[in-house]
Amino acid sequence: MTGRRRRITIRGRPSVLAAILTTLVIAPAWAHHQGSNDGPIRGVAIPAISHGEMPVVARYRSQILELAARQPVTDPTLRRFAGFVSLQYFACFWGLVPGSLSDERSPFNECSHAYLAGVRKLLTHMTAMPGNQSAAKELEARMEAEIASDPGTHIVCSNSNETFDSADVIGPDWQLAPRHLPTVLTFSGFAVLVVGGFAVVGRRRLFRRAETASAAS
């Protein structure tokens, strides 16, 4: 299936970005996009990551982000990649929906490719930055050795050839959600919690009103 890419441009203030991302996440689905970027790269190109490589990179995500945060000197490209990863991870519901990495049919698979491709590119950029980057190089060597030694990393899917753009944030493909049971169950459970929370709050308010009326009488 092809169509218009579910993307937004990273511009403006953080508060505006948060509002736009929230709208993106809860909005009706746009058509699912496969393949490379629809148009010219407006930010920095982020190379594709294979389906099988994602679980390995995911295990190193926290270490890579911590290392980026400890950089004594940063540059605009590092900040761009770090911002892309942060926003993309949020848009992909922090990787909490089951099957986001492992199931190509998940509405969260493409956006998972995006944030993990960004994580890998962030590490690659750190290794090339001036100064002592021995920690970044050692971390990259360990991750790449694990990727090379795992036969499963050669597995590809329809999103494995997609080059991402640091100026775009990819949202979930909600069109796939009704046919993906883990997603249905996850959001059904979330809806139950929300409704239950409102019910508890409502009951407490009723009890307080009843107590107030009783005390007044």
C-alpha positions as CSV (number, residue, x, y, z in Angstrom):
1,M,0.0,0.0,0.0
2,T,1.4,3.4,-0.9
3,G,0.2,7.0,-0.3
4,R,1.0,10.2,1.5
5,R,3.6,10.1,4.2
6,R,2.4,10.7,7.8
7,R,4.9,13.5,8.6
8,I,5.2,16.9,10.2
9,T,8.0,19.4,9.9
10,I,10.2,20.1,12.9
11,R,9.9,23.8,13.2
12,G,8.8,26.3,15.8
13,R,8.8,26.3,19.6
14,P,8.7,23.1,21.7
15,S,5.2,23.8,23.0
16,V,3.9,24.1,19.4
17,L,5.7,20.9,18.5
18,A,4.1,19.1,21.4
19,A,0.7,20.3,20.4
20,I,1.3,19.3,16.7
21,L,2.6,15.9,17.7
22,T,-0.3,15.3,20.0
23,T,-2.7,16.1,17.2
24,L,-0.7,13.8,14.9
25,V,-0.9,10.9,17.3
26,I,-4.7,11.1,17.9
27,A,-5.7,12.1,14.4
28,P,-7.4,9.8,11.9
29,A,-4.9,7.7,9.9
30,W,-3.2,9.0,6.8
31,A,-2.2,6.5,4.2
32,H,0.7,4.2,5.0
33,H,4.0,5.1,3.3
34,Q,6.6,2.6,2.2
35,G,9.9,3.1,0.5
36,S,12.2,6.1,0.5
37,N,11.3,9.7,1.3
38,D,8.5,11.2,-0.8
39,G,10.4,14.4,-1.7
40,P,13.7,16.1,-1.2
41,I,15.5,15.8,2.1
42,R,14.9,19.1,4.0
43,G,16.9,18.3,7.1
44,V,19.6,15.6,7.3
45,A,19.2,12.2,5.7
46,I,19.0,9.3,8.2
47,P,19.9,5.9,6.6
48,A,17.4,3.1,6.7
49,I,17.7,0.4,9.4
50,S,16.7,-3.2,8.8
51,H,13.9,-5.0,10.6
52,G,16.4,-7.4,12.2
53,E,18.8,-4.6,13.4
54,M,16.1,-2.8,15.3
55,P,16.1,-4.9,18.5
56,V,19.9,-4.6,18.8
57,V,19.9,-0.9,18.4
58,A,16.9,-0.6,20.8
59,R,19.0,-2.3,23.5
60,Y,21.7,0.4,23.1
61,R,19.2,3.4,22.8
62,S,19.5,4.6,26.5
63,Q,23.3,4.3,26.5
64,I,23.6,6.3,23.2
65,L,21.3,9.1,24.4
66,E,23.1,9.3,27.7
67,L,26.4,9.6,25.9
68,A,25.0,12.3,23.7
69,A,23.7,14.2,26.7
70,R,27.2,14.1,28.3
71,Q,29.0,15.6,25.2
72,P,31.0,18.6,26.5
73,V,30.7,20.3,23.1
74,T,27.8,19.8,20.8
75,D,27.0,21.0,17.3
76,P,23.8,21.8,15.4
77,T,23.8,18.3,13.7
78,L,24.0,16.4,17.0
79,R,21.2,18.6,18.5
80,R,19.1,18.0,15.4
81,F,19.5,14.2,15.6
82,A,18.9,14.2,19.4
83,G,15.8,16.3,18.9
84,F,14.5,14.1,16.1
85,V,15.0,10.9,18.2
86,S,13.2,12.5,21.2
87,L,10.2,13.7,19.2
88,Q,10.0,10.5,17.1
89,Y,10.1,8.3,20.2
90,F,7.2,10.3,21.7
91,A,5.2,10.1,18.4
92,C,5.7,6.3,18.5
93,F,4.2,6.1,22.0
94,W,7.7,5.5,23.6
95,G,7.8,2.0,22.1
96,L,5.2,0.8,24.6
97,V,2.8,-0.9,22.2
98,P,3.5,-4.7,21.8
99,G,4.8,-5.6,18.4
100,S,6.1,-2.2,17.5
101,L,9.6,-3.6,16.7
102,S,8.9,-7.2,15.9
103,D,5.7,-7.0,13.8
104,E,5.8,-5.5,10.4
105,R,2.0,-5.3,10.5
106,S,2.0,-3.0,13.6
107,P,0.9,0.6,13.0
108,F,3.9,1.5,15.1
109,N,6.5,-0.4,13.1
110,E,7.4,2.4,10.6
111,C,7.8,5.0,13.3
112,S,9.9,2.5,15.3
113,H,12.2,2.2,12.3
114,A,12.4,6.0,12.3
115,Y,13.5,6.6,15.9
116,L,15.9,3.7,15.9
117,A,17.5,4.8,12.6
118,G,17.9,8.2,14.3
119,V,19.5,6.6,17.4
120,R,22.0,4.8,15.2
121,K,22.8,7.9,13.1
122,L,23.2,9.9,16.3
123,L,25.9,7.5,17.5
124,T,27.6,7.5,14.1
125,H,27.8,11.3,14.2
126,M,29.3,11.4,17.7
127,T,32.1,9.1,16.6
128,A,33.1,11.6,13.9
129,M,32.9,14.7,16.2
130,P,36.1,16.5,17.3
131,G,37.7,15.6,20.7
132,N,38.0,12.4,22.6
133,Q,35.2,10.2,21.2
134,S,36.6,6.9,22.4
135,A,33.5,6.1,24.4
136,A,31.3,6.7,21.3
137,K,33.6,4.6,19.2
138,E,33.7,1.8,21.7
139,L,29.9,1.8,22.0
140,E,29.5,1.7,18.2
141,A,32.0,-1.1,17.9
142,R,30.1,-3.2,20.5
143,M,26.7,-2.6,18.9
144,E,28.0,-3.3,15.3
145,A,29.7,-6.4,16.5
146,E,26.5,-7.7,18.0
147,I,24.6,-6.8,14.8
148,A,27.2,-8.7,12.7
149,S,27.1,-11.8,14.9
150,D,23.3,-12.1,14.9
151,P,21.9,-13.8,11.8
152,G,18.5,-12.3,12.6
153,T,19.7,-8.8,11.8
154,H,19.6,-9.6,8.1
155,I,15.8,-9.9,8.2
156,V,14.1,-7.1,6.3
157,C,10.5,-5.8,5.9
158,S,8.7,-3.2,3.9
159,N,10.1,-0.4,6.0
160,S,13.7,-1.6,5.9
161,N,14.6,0.4,2.8
162,E,13.2,3.7,4.1
163,T,15.5,6.7,4.4
164,F,14.2,9.2,7.0
165,D,14.5,13.0,7.2
166,S,15.5,14.7,10.4
167,A,13.0,17.5,9.5
168,D,10.1,15.0,9.5
169,V,8.5,13.1,12.3
170,I,6.6,9.9,11.3
171,G,3.4,9.1,13.1
172,P,1.7,5.7,13.6
173,D,-0.2,4.2,10.7
174,W,-3.6,4.1,12.4
175,Q,-5.1,2.5,9.3
176,L,-3.5,-0.7,10.4
177,A,-4.7,-0.5,14.0
178,P,-8.1,-2.3,13.7
179,R,-6.3,-5.3,12.2
180,H,-3.5,-5.5,14.7
181,L,-4.7,-7.2,17.9
182,P,-1.9,-6.1,20.3
183,T,-2.6,-2.5,19.4
184,V,-6.4,-3.0,19.8
185,L,-5.9,-4.6,23.2
186,T,-3.4,-2.0,24.4
187,F,-5.6,1.0,23.6
188,S,-8.7,-0.8,24.8
189,G,-7.0,-1.3,28.1
190,F,-5.9,2.4,28.1
191,A,-9.5,3.5,27.4
192,V,-10.7,1.3,30.3
193,L,-8.2,2.9,32.7
194,V,-9.2,6.4,31.5
195,V,-12.9,5.7,31.9
196,G,-12.3,4.1,35.3
197,G,-10.3,7.1,36.4
198,F,-13.0,9.5,35.5
199,A,-15.6,7.2,37.3
200,V,-13.5,7.3,40.5
201,V,-13.1,11.0,40.3
202,G,-16.8,11.4,39.7
203,R,-17.8,9.2,42.6
204,R,-15.4,11.1,45.0
205,R,-17.0,14.4,43.9
206,L,-20.5,13.0,44.6
207,F,-19.5,11.8,48.0
208,R,-18.0,15.2,48.9
209,R,-21.2,17.0,47.7
210,A,-23.3,14.5,49.8
211,E,-21.1,15.1,52.9
212,T,-21.3,18.9,52.4
213,A,-25.0,18.8,52.0
214,S,-25.4,16.6,55.1
215,A,-23.2,18.9,57.2
216,A,-25.1,21.9,56.0
217,S,-28.4,20.4,57.1
